Amino acid sequence: MNPSTRPINHVAEDLGLGPDDYLPYGRGKAKLDLGLLDRPARGKGRLVLVTAINPTPAGEGKTTTSIALAMGMRRLGKNAVLALREPSLGPVFGVKGGGTGGGKASLVPADDINLHFTGDIHAITTAHNLLSALVDNATYFGEAIGDKGQIDSRQITWGRALDMNDRFLRRCIVGLGGKAHGVPREERFDITAASEIMAILALASSYEDLEQRLSRIVVAHTFQGKPVTAGDIGAASAMTAVLRDALQPNLVQTEEGGPAIVHCGPFGNIAHGCNSVLATRLAMALGDYAITEAGFGFDLGGEKFLDIKCRQANIWPRALVLVATLRALKMHGGAPVRTCAEPDAERLKKGIEHLEKHLETAKAFGLSPVVAINVFPNDTPEEIALVENAVTALGARLARSEGFSKGGEGAIELARTVAEVVDATDANPPKPRYVYELSDRPHEKI
């Protein structure tokens, strides 16, 4: 651990927490007690959503910008608390690398967070595979599932999970070994971040809610074509027990010692792509500014955050930060990745059309967007000014962030801009504005 890292109890004390409010996991991380949500809020709880333009190989930097924003706000004397997702182990060892920010805008202890952390993802993997084993067990012994009949092994839809990029397990055969050892069938392994249990844990509001959500998972159909759930085979209680500690959010810190709550990590292109409801609620209860991130682009993870997570948790952001880089905008304008870092005003102008669409969507949700330009060393002032003029003409704010190279100092401009936008909503906070109602038919929702 970095010798400058603060003991986790000091970080907890900054949030007004006592020794009984958290359980230390070593020197630099801790589990937060869910009972904290039953207390009166300590902070003003104004939520800021950080999202981005559509991902490109050039990179955008949502996590880095989120961390830099929180550090910049704390440098301005603001009580800002981060709420971010846990990285998946597979992408850490695959093409993505770590999920704790970058440069001087990082979380610590980064190695712990990127690897085994407090064991949450391992617990989710175990709960997922426990359900898989119970489904296979019921199939092998031909158990009658209430009045639904027996499970048809050809209609088992629940796979297995592993937190690793292992292409050869995406499709495989299980149940070999003859009559005594199983029922042969095709099987798949999903990466744990794509597990339905990961998505469920992120949306659960309590142990009771978690068990009810788990019990509704459809795992198979019977020979009569009737759906079989985890509750039907008696798996939900055991899975909840396995997930007991995993439901508690994790407290760590930024590179500059500010509090960060890191919990759950469903993929934004598969599930809702947000950290847990509990982590976000805790950040809102403990901070004046709760800064959270939605995975993938605004049109995917960002909209899922608003239409799924916000609806479930009865929360709504005061402001939206839309992260962009000049190189990514140039790629959206047609520049190849190998040249997107070079000056190219024409491709940049074309790519700004992509940014315009996201700003239009933000306004449809009634949100005040701030475009955060994640600055790279070879970005030219002329091209940054080009984007700034376009954003201003669309009625949005723009601020530069150099958090990667300068930490909180490099995000002062962004922090000040976001604080101004958020503070201006105190008299009249934006009301939730969903693009569909739960009662709408699927075709209307789409």
C-alpha positions, 0 to 999 in steps of 0.5 A: 500500500502507498505509504501516503494512503490514509488509514480507513478509519480516518476516511470514515471519521471524515464522513462522521462515522464511528467504529461501529458503523463499518467493518475494516478489511485491512488498513485501506478498505472497509464494509459499511453498515446498512443501518447507516441508511436508517439515520437522518442524512448528514449531507444534502445528498445532491446527486451528480451523474457522470456519463459519456459519449459513446465509447471508442478505442480512443478512450473517454475516461468516465471513471478518471473524470468522476474521481478527478471531479470529486477530488476537485470539489474537495479541494474547493471545500465541498463535501463530495462523496464518490459512488463507483462500480467494482472492476471485473477481474476478467477485463483487468487481465484482458484488454481493459486494464484496471477500473480504478481511474488513471494517473493522479485521478485514481482510487486506492488501494488500486491493486486490492480493488482491481483484484479480490477487493472484499470478495463481493464478486467471488460471492456473486460467482458462488451464489450464481453457481449455487443456483446452477448446481441446484437446477442440475440437481433437481433435473438429475433427480427428476424432482416435481416442481410443485404443480409445474412438473419436471424440469426439461433439461433442454430448456434450462436457461440458467448458465454458470459464471466465472469472473474471467475472460475464458472464451472456451467456456462460453459454450461447453458440455456438462453432465458427462459420465453416464447415468450415475453422474449427470444429464448431458447438455449444452452449457455456457459460462457468463463473466460474473459482471454479466450475471443477473445476480450482479444486476440484482445485487446492485438494485436490492435495497435490503436483505429481504428485497434481495431474497425476493428478487433472487426468488424471481429469477427464471432458470428453466421450463418444465416439459409442460412449458411452465417457467421454473424460478429460483424460488421454486427450487428453494434456492433464494434463501441459500443464495442470500446467505452467500451474499450476506457480506456482499450486500454491504457497500465498500469504503475506500479513498481517492488518491488524495484521501477523499471518501469513495464508496465502491460497490457492484459492477454490472456491465452497462452493455448487458445490465444497467451498468451502475454501482449499487442503489445502496452505495449511491444512497449512502453517498447521498446520505453522507455527502452534499454532492454524491458523484456517481457514474453510469457505464458505457455511453449516455444512450445505454448505461446513462439512460438505464441509470435514469429509467431503471436505477433512479426509478427503483431507488426514487432518486434523480440527479441534479446535473449530468456530466458528459465526458468527451475527448477530442480524439474520441469525437474525431473517431465519431467524425470518421478518423481512424484510431491511429490518427485520432490524436492528431489535429483534425478540425474537419473530423472534429466538427463532424464528430461534434454532431454525436455530442449534440445528440447526447446533449439533446437527450439530456435535455429530454430528461430535463437535466442540465448537462456539463460537457467535461473535456478530458484533456490530453497533452496533444490537444490544441487550444483551437480544437478545444475552443471549437468544441466549447463554442459548439457546446455553448451554442447548444445551451450547455456548459463546458469545462476542461479536466486534467485530472489524469496528470494533475489530480484534483488540481486539474479538475478545479474548473470542472468542479466549480462549474458542476457545483454552480449548476447543482447549487442553482437547482436547490430552489427547484430540483429537477423532477424525474422525467422517464421516457416510458412508464412501467405500465407501457407495453414492451413495444411502446417502451422500445 
